[in-house]
Amino acid sequence: MDHLLRTLAAVPPLARILHVGCGDGTLTANIARLGFEVWACDANPEPARDALAAVLGPDVAEARVSRATPDSLGFADDTFDWVAVHFEALPTPEDFAYVHRVMHPGAWVWASAPAGSPEALEAAASGAGLALSERAAADEKNGEPVVRGIFRRVGDDVRG
């Protein structure tokens, strides 16, 4: 979480950010506190909705936190500037394809997954058409091994 928040320090204010697999919503609420337009989704959205409501109010939280998983994102294509996604298992290119769909060309994705190799995370992202921005690395979250990396959606009509 700290790595992602440090990364977002370089992101322009009011960037549209989607947090997939938002869990208890702590990170989602922190992203909102930084001034970003944040949306979130999780298989169990209630904790994140409560956390975001404490920052943006219950009406905004209700509109911006939804029940979804990475393979069933209910957002329009090319919507987000950044996506932070926490996969429940090491992702495949198909898992990243859903995330790729909601990112506009030039958008970034910060991805983490449970234990696996950084090379496998990079291969899955590359297989979905995402370019490597920061080498994937092994890390720990709450004492459990994870892999994380930063990727970018490239295309002919990349926005600035």
C-alpha positions in Angstrom: 0.0 0.0 0.0 2.8 2.4 0.8 4.4 1.7 -2.5 1.2 2.6 -4.4 0.7 5.8 -2.4 4.3 6.9 -3.1 3.7 6.2 -6.8 0.5 8.3 -6.8 2.5 11.3 -5.5 3.5 11.9 -9.1 0.0 11.6 -10.5 -1.9 14.8 -11.5 -4.7 15.8 -9.1 -8.2 14.8 -10.2 -6.9 11.7 -12.1 -9.6 9.1 -12.3 -8.5 6.0 -10.4 -10.2 2.6 -10.1 -9.3 0.4 -7.2 -10.1 -3.2 -8.0 -10.1 -5.7 -5.1 -10.4 -2.8 -2.6 -11.0 -5.0 0.5 -11.6 -3.0 3.6 -11.4 0.3 1.7 -8.4 1.8 3.6 -6.4 2.4 0.5 -9.5 3.6 -1.4 -10.2 6.2 1.4 -6.5 7.2 1.4 -6.6 7.8 -2.4 -9.7 10.0 -2.0 -8.0 11.9 0.8 -5.2 12.7 -1.7 -7.7 14.5 -3.9 -8.2 11.9 -6.6 -11.5 10.9 -8.2 -11.6 7.3 -7.0 -14.0 4.4 -7.8 -13.7 1.0 -6.2 -15.0 -2.5 -6.6 -14.8 -5.7 -4.7 -16.7 -9.0 -4.3 -17.7 -7.6 -0.9 -18.0 -3.8 -1.3 -19.6 -2.8 2.0 -16.4 -2.3 4.1 -14.9 -0.1 1.3 -18.1 1.8 0.9 -18.1 2.6 4.7 -14.5 3.7 4.5 -15.1 6.0 1.5 -18.2 7.4 3.1 -16.1 8.6 6.0 -14.1 10.7 3.5 -16.6 11.7 0.7 -20.0 11.1 2.3 -22.4 8.2 2.0 -24.0 9.3 -1.3 -20.7 9.5 -3.2 -19.5 6.3 -1.6 -22.7 4.5 -2.7 -22.2 5.7 -6.3 -18.5 4.9 -6.4 -18.1 1.6 -4.7 -19.6 -1.4 -6.5 -19.7 -5.2 -6.3 -17.5 -6.6 -9.0 -14.4 -8.7 -9.6 -11.6 -8.0 -12.1 -13.3 -10.3 -14.6 -16.6 -8.4 -14.4 -15.9 -4.7 -14.3 -19.0 -2.8 -14.9 -17.3 0.4 -16.1 -17.2 1.9 -19.6 -14.1 1.3 -21.9 -11.3 3.8 -21.7 -12.5 5.4 -18.5 -9.6 5.5 -16.0 -6.2 7.2 -15.8 -4.9 4.7 -13.2 -6.0 1.3 -12.0 -4.8 -0.3 -8.8 -5.7 -3.9 -8.8 -5.2 -6.6 -6.2 -5.6 -10.0 -7.8 -6.6 -12.9 -5.6 -4.3 -15.3 -7.5 -1.5 -14.8 -9.9 -3.3 -13.2 -12.9 -3.4 -14.5 -16.5 -3.4 -12.3 -19.6 -7.2 -12.7 -19.6 -7.4 -11.3 -16.1 -5.4 -8.2 -17.2 -7.5 -7.8 -20.3 -10.5 -6.7 -18.3 -8.4 -4.1 -16.5 -6.9 -3.0 -19.9 -10.4 -2.5 -21.2 -11.3 0.2 -18.6 -8.0 2.1 -19.0 -7.7 4.8 -21.6 -4.6 4.6 -23.8 -1.7 6.0 -21.8 -3.2 5.0 -18.5 -1.3 3.1 -15.8 -2.0 0.0 -13.7 -0.4 -0.9 -10.4 -0.9 -4.6 -9.9 -0.3 -6.9 -7.0 -1.0 -10.6 -6.6 -0.2 -13.3 -4.0 3.0 -15.2 -4.1 4.3 -15.9 -7.6 7.2 -14.8 -9.7 7.7 -11.2 -10.9 8.3 -12.6 -14.3 4.9 -14.4 -14.4 3.2 -11.1 -13.4 5.1 -9.3 -16.2 4.2 -12.0 -18.7 0.5 -11.8 -17.9 0.4 -8.0 -18.2 2.4 -8.1 -21.5 0.0 -10.8 -22.8 -2.8 -8.3 -22.4 -1.0 -5.6 -24.2 0.3 -3.7 -21.3 3.9 -2.4 -21.3 6.2 -2.7 -18.4 6.9 0.5 -16.6 8.5 -0.7 -13.4 10.0 -4.1 -13.1 7.8 -6.4 -11.1 9.2 -7.3 -7.7 8.5 -9.7 -4.8 7.3 -8.0 -1.7 5.3 -8.7 1.5 1.9 -7.7 2.6 1.0 -8.4 6.2 3.8 -10.9 6.4 2.6 -12.8 3.3 4.6 -12.8 0.0 3.2 -10.8 -2.9 4.4 -9.7 -6.3 3.7 -6.2 -7.6 4.4 -4.2 -10.7 3.5 -1.1 -12.7 2.4 -1.3 -16.3 1.1 1.1 -19.0 -1.5 0.8 -21.7 0.0 2.1 -24.9 -1.8 2.9 -28.1 -2.0 5.2 -31.1 -4.1 7.8 -29.3 -2.2 8.0 -26.0 -3.5 11.0 -23.9 -1.0 13.3 -22.2 
